[in-house]
Amino acid sequence: MLGGVDEDLLPIGQFAQLGRLSVKQLRHYDELGLLRPAYVDAETGYRYYRASQAREALSIGLLRSLDVPLPVVGQVLSGAVSYTIS
């Protein structure tokens, strides 16, 4: 832990670059429960993500670029429904 934060965690700005999403999108997806941060600092509210969450972030970005609605994106991520591109 570094200053109370796991050294493997990335601040939201760095993770946004890695996942090719904006910070605003990440906050929105957190509010919707699509992509939750690995850790939120209770004192500052800062969000931190693990690099391993980048695959999920990239998947969300890809599905959104194909105009897949957010509720369907959530279902795809949870495995409740598959999405085929034709």
C-alpha positions as a Python dict, from the first residue, in 0.01 Angstrom:
ca = {
    (1, 'M'): (0, 0, 0),
    (2, 'L'): (127, 344, -91),
    (3, 'G'): (-29, 619, 114),
    (4, 'G'): (-317, 386, 191),
    (5, 'V'): (-361, 292, -176),
    (6, 'D'): (-253, -38, -333),
    (7, 'E'): (44, 24, -565),
    (8, 'D'): (-125, -184, -838),
    (9, 'L'): (-414, 61, -859),
    (10, 'L'): (-433, 330, -1127),
    (11, 'P'): (-594, 669, -1071),
    (12, 'I'): (-898, 732, -1288),
    (13, 'G'): (-706, 957, -1532),
    (14, 'Q'): (-442, 696, -1608),
    (15, 'F'): (-702, 422, -1633),
    (16, 'A'): (-910, 636, -1870),
    (17, 'Q'): (-615, 652, -2109),
    (18, 'L'): (-554, 278, -2078),
    (19, 'G'): (-920, 194, -2135),
    (20, 'R'): (-967, 459, -2405),
    (21, 'L'): (-1258, 618, -2222),
    (22, 'S'): (-1298, 963, -2074),
    (23, 'V'): (-1296, 1027, -1702),
    (24, 'K'): (-1656, 1147, -1739),
    (25, 'Q'): (-1755, 818, -1903),
    (26, 'L'): (-1587, 617, -1628),
    (27, 'R'): (-1774, 812, -1361),
    (28, 'H'): (-2101, 755, -1547),
    (29, 'Y'): (-2035, 382, -1589),
    (30, 'D'): (-1956, 362, -1217),
    (31, 'E'): (-2289, 530, -1135),
    (32, 'L'): (-2468, 278, -1359),
    (33, 'G'): (-2279, -16, -1211),
    (34, 'L'): (-2120, -111, -1545),
    (35, 'L'): (-1758, -61, -1443),
    (36, 'R'): (-1692, -13, -1074),
    (37, 'P'): (-1355, 112, -951),
    (38, 'A'): (-1147, -141, -762),
    (39, 'Y'): (-1111, 112, -481),
    (40, 'V'): (-1263, 447, -388),
    (41, 'D'): (-1082, 658, -131),
    (42, 'A'): (-1342, 731, 138),
    (43, 'E'): (-1177, 1061, 228),
    (44, 'T'): (-1125, 1210, -119),
    (45, 'G'): (-1372, 1015, -333),
    (46, 'Y'): (-1092, 944, -582),
    (47, 'R'): (-1152, 634, -791),
    (48, 'Y'): (-881, 377, -862),
    (49, 'Y'): (-888, 91, -1110),
    (50, 'R'): (-677, -217, -1173),
    (51, 'A'): (-505, -259, -1510),
    (52, 'S'): (-689, -591, -1540),
    (53, 'Q'): (-1015, -394, -1572),
    (54, 'A'): (-897, -242, -1901),
    (55, 'R'): (-1038, -530, -2105),
    (56, 'E'): (-1383, -454, -1967),
    (57, 'A'): (-1337, -82, -2036),
    (58, 'L'): (-1229, -152, -2394),
    (59, 'S'): (-1529, -383, -2441),
    (60, 'I'): (-1765, -111, -2321),
    (61, 'G'): (-1603, 139, -2558),
    (62, 'L'): (-1631, -100, -2852),
    (63, 'L'): (-1995, -182, -2785),
    (64, 'R'): (-2082, 186, -2741),
    (65, 'S'): (-1904, 271, -3070),
    (66, 'L'): (-2148, 26, -3231),
    (67, 'D'): (-2440, 212, -3068),
    (68, 'V'): (-2523, -74, -2834),
    (69, 'P'): (-2749, 71, -2561),
    (70, 'L'): (-2599, 82, -2212),
    (71, 'P'): (-2853, -163, -2063),
    (72, 'V'): (-2753, -418, -2330),
    (73, 'V'): (-2383, -346, -2266),
    (74, 'G'): (-2445, -435, -1903),
    (75, 'Q'): (-2614, -760, -2004),
    (76, 'V'): (-2330, -850, -2239),
    (77, 'L'): (-2069, -782, -1969),
    (78, 'S'): (-2258, -993, -1716),
    (79, 'G'): (-2288, -1278, -1966),
    (80, 'A'): (-2669, -1260, -1960),
    (81, 'V'): (-2684, -1201, -2335),
    (82, 'S'): (-2442, -1231, -2625),
    (83, 'Y'): (-2411, -968, -2893),
    (84, 'T'): (-2333, -1060, -3252),
    (85, 'I'): (-2216, -807, -3505),
    (86, 'S'): (-2355, -873, -3851),
}
